[in-house]
Amino acid sequence: MFDARLRSAFSPALEAGARLLDVPWVTPNRLTGVNLVAGLLSAGLAATQQWIPALILWLLCRVADGLDGPLARRRAGGHSPASGQGGFWDICADFIVYGATVVGVAIGATAAFDAPWLPFLLVLFAYYINGGAFLAFSCIAEKQGRALDDGRSLSFLGGLAEGAETVLVHSLWLIFPFAAAPIAAVWALLVGLSAGHRVVVGYRELG
């Protein structure tokens, strides 16, 4: 919901970070690898109830995710890289990290606070629908020559639950793990509504 405005607000800082990281041994794909490794470590730490280290690694993985795109565009002269390899790797890493962190928090919260599994399963179900909808839309829109170009590798339809909200909610789980289950229940509802909205809007846009 806030992604477009936040991308605009944080763009100068991300561009500055990309300039600092623009050295031969730092590549966009390696930053995506940092995102993946840090995210998986965060999930593992959450599963063992090490909440603060998990939070630090979660935020680190999100920073790495925010910097790989600007660095790739900087090296491509301000344009999206032609190969698409980096974009594919980035999307795969994000999906793995998002799913892993939900599972990690669910394991940790269940062990520490006897939290129910159902809210976390509903989050994963909503992620599944949401991801399927925007990936299908992006693929078909590209074939029809109707891709939405906002500098990212795929065409993203806006919704209630986007990247910024995901970062916030996953952070809240780690800050308040005793309340992870009710947070997950509310988040599953919001992601589900967002997924439904994307299905309807995507259907209309491609008509």
C-alpha positions in Angstrom: 0.0 0.0 0.0 2.9 2.4 0.8 5.5 0.9 -1.5 5.5 3.5 -4.2 5.8 6.4 -1.8 8.4 4.7 0.3 10.5 3.8 -2.8 10.4 7.5 -3.8 11.3 8.6 -0.2 14.2 6.1 0.2 15.5 6.3 -3.4 18.2 8.9 -2.6 19.5 6.8 0.3 19.4 3.6 -1.7 21.2 5.2 -4.6 23.9 6.5 -2.2 24.3 3.0 -0.8 24.6 1.6 -4.3 27.4 4.1 -5.0 29.3 3.0 -1.9 28.9 -0.6 -2.8 29.9 -0.2 -6.5 33.2 -2.0 -6.2 34.2 -5.1 -8.3 33.8 -7.7 -5.6 30.2 -6.6 -4.7 27.6 -7.6 -7.3 23.8 -7.4 -7.3 23.5 -11.1 -7.3 25.8 -11.4 -4.3 23.7 -8.9 -2.4 20.7 -11.1 -3.2 22.7 -14.0 -1.8 23.2 -12.0 1.4 19.5 -11.4 1.5 18.8 -15.1 1.2 21.4 -16.2 3.7 20.5 -13.6 6.3 16.8 -14.3 5.9 17.3 -18.0 6.4 19.5 -17.5 9.4 16.8 -15.1 10.8 14.2 -17.8 10.4 16.4 -20.4 12.2 17.1 -18.0 15.1 13.4 -17.3 15.4 12.7 -21.0 15.5 15.1 -21.3 18.5 13.5 -18.2 20.2 16.5 -15.9 19.7 14.3 -13.0 18.8 16.6 -10.0 18.8 19.4 -11.6 16.7 16.6 -12.9 14.4 15.3 -9.3 14.1 18.7 -7.9 13.3 19.3 -10.5 10.5 15.8 -9.9 9.2 16.4 -6.2 8.8 19.9 -6.9 7.3 18.3 -9.1 4.7 15.8 -6.4 3.8 18.5 -3.8 3.4 20.4 -6.2 1.1 17.2 -6.7 -0.9 16.7 -2.9 -1.2 20.2 -2.4 -2.5 20.6 -5.1 -5.1 18.2 -3.4 -7.6 19.7 0.1 -7.4 23.2 -1.4 -7.8 22.1 -3.5 -10.8 20.5 -0.4 -12.5 23.6 1.7 -11.7 25.8 -0.8 -13.6 23.3 -0.9 -16.4 23.4 2.8 -16.9 20.2 3.6 -15.1 18.1 1.0 -16.9 16.8 -2.4 -15.9 19.4 -5.1 -16.7 18.6 -6.8 -20.0 19.1 -10.5 -19.0 16.5 -10.7 -16.2 18.7 -13.2 -14.3 19.1 -10.9 -11.3 15.4 -10.2 -11.2 14.6 -13.9 -11.2 17.2 -14.6 -8.5 15.8 -11.7 -6.4 12.2 -12.9 -6.6 13.2 -16.5 -5.8 15.2 -15.3 -2.8 12.3 -13.2 -1.5 9.8 -16.0 -1.7 12.2 -18.4 0.1 12.9 -15.8 2.8 9.2 -14.8 3.3 8.1 -18.5 3.7 11.0 -19.4 5.9 10.5 -16.6 8.3 6.8 -17.4 8.7 7.7 -21.0 9.5 10.6 -20.0 11.8 8.4 -17.6 13.8 5.6 -20.2 14.0 8.0 -22.9 15.4 9.5 -20.4 17.9 6.2 -19.0 19.1 4.6 -22.4 19.4 7.5 -23.7 21.5 7.8 -20.6 23.7 4.2 -19.5 24.0 2.1 -22.4 22.9 0.9 -20.3 19.9 -1.6 -22.0 17.5 -0.3 -23.0 14.1 -3.5 -22.0 12.2 -2.8 -18.3 11.8 0.7 -18.9 10.3 -0.7 -21.6 7.9 -3.3 -19.0 6.8 -0.5 -16.5 6.2 1.3 -19.0 4.0 -1.9 -19.8 2.1 -2.5 -16.0 1.5 1.1 -15.6 0.3 0.6 -18.5 -2.1 -2.5 -16.9 -3.7 -0.9 -13.4 -3.7 2.3 -14.6 -5.3 0.6 -16.7 -7.8 -1.7 -13.8 -8.8 1.0 -11.2 -9.3 3.4 -13.6 -11.1 0.7 -14.7 -13.5 -0.3 -11.1 -14.2 3.3 -10.1 -14.8 3.9 -13.0 -17.2 0.7 -12.4 -19.2 1.1 -8.6 -19.2 4.6 -9.0 -20.6 3.4 -11.2 -23.4 0.7 -8.7 -24.3 3.1 -5.8 -24.2 1.3 -4.3 -21.3 4.0 -4.6 -18.6 4.0 -2.0 -15.8 7.4 -0.5 -15.7 8.3 0.9 -12.3 12.0 0.0 -12.5 11.4 -3.5 -11.0 11.8 -6.8 -12.9 8.1 -7.8 -12.8 4.8 -5.9 -13.1 3.5 -5.5 -9.6 -0.2 -4.7 -9.0 -0.6 -2.6 -5.9 -2.5 -3.8 -2.9 -3.1 -3.6 0.9 -0.1 -5.8 1.6 3.1 -5.0 -0.2 6.8 -5.1 0.7 6.8 -2.4 3.3 3.9 -3.9 5.2 5.6 -7.3 5.1 8.8 -5.9 6.5 6.8 -4.3 9.3 4.7 -7.3 10.2 7.7 -9.7 10.2 9.5 -7.3 12.4 6.6 -7.1 14.8 6.6 -10.9 15.2 10.2 -10.8 16.3 9.7 -7.7 18.6 6.5 -9.1 20.2 6.8 -12.9 19.7 4.2 -13.5 22.5 1.7 -11.8 20.2 2.8 -13.5 17.0 -0.3 -15.6 16.5 -2.9 -12.7 16.7 -0.6 -10.6 14.5 -0.4 -13.4 12.0 -4.2 -13.8 12.0 -4.7 -10.1 11.2 -1.9 -10.2 8.6 -3.4 -13.3 6.9 -6.7 -11.4 6.5 -4.9 -8.3 5.0 -2.8 -10.4 2.6 -5.9 -12.4 1.7 -7.8 -9.2 0.9 -4.8 -7.9 -1.1 -4.7 -11.2 -3.0 -8.4 -11.0 -3.8 -7.9 -7.4 -5.0 -5.0 -8.4 -7.2 -7.0 -11.3 -8.8 -9.9 -8.9 -9.6 -7.8 -6.0 -10.9 -5.5 -8.3 -12.8 -8.5 -10.0 -14.5 -9.9 -6.6 -15.5 -6.6 -5.2 -16.7 -5.9 -8.2 -19.0 -9.4 -8.2 -20.4 
